Amino acid sequence: MKGAKVLSDSRAAMKDVVTWLGFTGVAALLVLLTAAPVVAEISVVGALSRHMVLAPGDEAQGRVIVRNQGTRDRIVRVRLTDYRSRSDGTTRYGEAGRLDRSNAPWVHVVPRERVIPANSSSSFTFIARVPHDPSLAGTYWSMLLVEPLPMEVLRPPDEHEGRPRLNIRTTVRTGIHLIIHIRGTGRTDARFQGQMLEETEGRPVLRFDLENTGERHLNVAVWTELFDEQGLSIGRFDAPRQALLPGNSSRVRVALPGVPSGAYSALVIADDGRDNVFGARYEIVIP
């Protein structure tokens, strides 16, 4: 299929599985143990995105309720991290407070670790204090990671064990997005790029990357309307809604089922349902 050509660009909701390896002693031969299936005994109750609209100097707090559905006590640790998502599918995590728009330095979490008894719930409190800085504008964020730890970490290694072993533990971490919007501030903008036409399961799909180039969080409905060579609309085709933080991007795919072969003009729209509409126009040819 021929790729789509840009004519003009104009302004118009994680769980991460991590395998932890624990080693005891030094061995010439390692016996690999089969990892047990992941069982999400520890779960977060409620929304995984917490949005707060605050002004400089404001303070807000909330609770993260964690449920232990297992039959034994579990240690749960929470920590803040920065993150950024890109259209290639990667999400980069980093030390809290390093990104320009990280709100991690504003957030205090208590406690950082606690034992949750079997078949019960407990909570962690986060307190967000926005600095008295009039230059703050737009959206700032971080992620609160909830991570269960094995109770074995509280016990020292057995010095009388006769043979070394390799332990494989599988942990399910849950991330809660902590997003702060500075009230009434921030520029909103978006950019379309990397467009092409591809085929999926025998039907044409228009693919492009949508990037948030502004200062505020975007939550937009995305669709494409196709026009034939006579300028007549042949239909609107919807894509999944896109939620993007500033500097983040996502890859959008718009399926075009039932479209006959021919040349078309594709008008792509991203609309936040308020005052912000962004668009791009492509010329595509469906063989």
Helices and strands as residue ranges (DSSP letters): E 5-11, E 15-24, E 42-45, E 49-54, E 59-68, E 74-85, E 91-94, G 104-106, E 107-110, E 113-116, E 120-129, E 139-149, G 151-154, E 165-182, E 190-200, E 203-212, E 218-227, E 233-244, E 249-255, E 262-271, E 277-286
